[in-house]
Amino acid sequence: MGSSFSCCDSEKVDRLGSSGGNGNSSSWRMYTYKELHAATNGFHDDNKLGEGGFGSVYWGKTTDGLQKLKAMNYKAEMEFAVEVEVLARLRHKNLLGLRGYCVGTDQRLIVYDYMPNLSLLSHLHGHFASEALLDWKRRLKIALGSAQGILYLHQEVKPHIIHRDIKASNVLLDSDFEPLVADFGFAKLIPEGVSHMTTRVKGTLGYLAPEYAMWGKVSESCDVFSYGILLLELMTGRKPIERLPGGAKRTISEWVNMTINKDRFKDLADKKLKGQLNWKEFEQVMHLAIMCVQTEAEKRPTIKQVVEILKGLMATDNAGNNKMPVLMSIPSVRPYDNKTNNDDKEDHHRYELPNKEFHRGGDEPESFDYGVFSAIEEQKIIRDYPYTKHKQQPQNIWK
């Protein structure tokens, strides 16, 4: 039936047998289905936090504390196995760690920490959006913490891990608004010495790097692109893809380009900030985000460079010694609709696009499909990502 997220405070984690690390994923145990069934009041609708393509998310309370439960359906067998394997390896304060899991005849449940401030998505576009709890300092904190979590995946854990689904709903926020990157069902473990792989495309529309969406070529730079979209979202408060009157769609990159070209720099900032921000820092973060979403992977910074820049930005004194180039336009990636029978169903999370195949290297082609687990509605899949040309081409400042 499902998978689960569990929240245990530090005292309870120690009691379960922490093995060190940063205190958020170093201990876990196996739960019985009976325990989790009781914890969620029989997986009652009142305990449901959301619905996704692979199952449901619940909260509950066990003897270990307050729980957040992610329930995965029969389609998610592989995602369940991958997520448990990856989570068991992680030891970082900015990654949501494993608290336990349950495997039954037809149940797959994973137990994670419960985050009282839910996700970044809920503050930008959802439940908490009207409360405007994300001030400028908190946004910088979320930007840096998220990047540090990704850096750990890319360079510190062995083998290295590519997340493949960095997005606002997968950045959870604890009681102090410390970000934790979550949901590793699509994660790819990269053997030592391998820089990229070709694989089936999985992820979320609006966050996918062009080379990954079109050719299935996955690398650490794909996560950097997704992070760049996330950073644009965090700075502007706009969604990765917006539906315009008449049914047309516009990406956040296109909106940023349009706004910059109209010399309306201050219109880029999220209106919920009400102008209460450091504009110099804002410009620098926007420039960094733009570099992360370059269509050519080699022009993007590494996540290590992203972390170093954000640390330097936050350490800059009032004299403003940390300077970066002025804003430039983004080589945009323009989506087009894929006309399928699912046009009227906004809550589909897995798609297969006809006449588009990728090969992993064997004899059997793999379909271009998107499997997405999240507790929110995702935009419909789109057919292609043709490049469009812009007047101003970006410079590569990373060499």
C-alpha positions, 0 to 999 in steps of 0.5 A: 500500500504505501511508503512513509515519512517519519519524524523523530526528534533528536532525543528519540533518534539517539534512543534508536541508536544513532551512528554519528554523522550530522544527526538526521539520517544516521539511524533507522529501523524496520516498522511493521505495517500494523504500527504504521496503520495504527499511526495514521489511524488506518491511513485515514483521509484526515491524516493524508498530506497529499497525493502523488503519481506513486502513492500518498503522503500521510502523517502519523504518530508512533512510539518514536514520535510524530511521523510523515508517511509516504505511501507508494503504490505497486508502480513504485517498486523500483523507486522504493528500492532505490530510495531505501538504498540511497537514503541508507548512505546519506549523512548530511544536515541538508538531506532528509534521512531515513528513519525506517521502512516497512515491506509487506506483501503489497505494502511499501512504506518509507519513514522519514523526518516530519518537517513542521514547515512542510516544503519550499513549494508550500511557502512559494505557491501553496499552504503558507504562501499568503503568510509570507514567512520567507524573508530575504535571509531565510531565502538565502539560507534555503539557497545555500543549504539546498546547494550544500545538500546537493554538493554532498550527493555529487562529491562527498558520498561514495558512489556519487549520486545524481538526484534527478528531481530537484524541485521546490516540493522536494526541498523540505523546511524544518522548524528553523527553516533549514532546508533538507533535500528529499525524495530520492526515488529517481536518484542515480548512483554514478560509478567512479570515473563516470561523468555521465550516463544515458538513461530513461528520463525521469523528473519533473517538467520545468526543472529538466535540463535540455540534454537530459530531456531530449537525449537522456544524458544525465550528469551532475550538471542536470542537477545544477540546471534543476537547482538553477530553476529552483533558485529562480523560483525562490527569488521571483516567486514564479512557477517554473511553467506558467499557463497564460491566457489562451492556453499557452505556456511560459517558462520561468526563464522566458519570463526572466528574460522578458523582464530583464529586456524591459529593464524592469529589474526590480520586478524580478523580485518576489512581491511577497518580499515587499521590497525588503531585501538586499538588491545587490545580493539579489542581483548576484543570486539572480546572475548565479541562477542564470548561469545554472540554467544555461542550455549548454551543460559545460557553461554551467557552474558545478554545484561546488562553485555554486556553494562557494559563491553563495558562501562568499555572498553571505560573508560579504561585508557592508562595503560590498567587496563581492562583485559578479558580472551584470545580469545577462539573458538566458538561452531559453528552452521553449516547451510545446504541448504534447497532444495526447488523450491526457490533455484534460488531466492535470494530475498525471505524473507518468507519461510516455511520449510517442515516437521518442526513444532513448537507448541505455546501450543495450538492444532494447530501446527505452521509452521517454517517460516521466515518473514523478512522486510528489504530493502536488499536481505537476504540469502536463508533460510537453513534447520538445525543447527547441532552442530559441535565440536571443540577442545577448549570448552569455559568457562562460565565467567558470573557466 
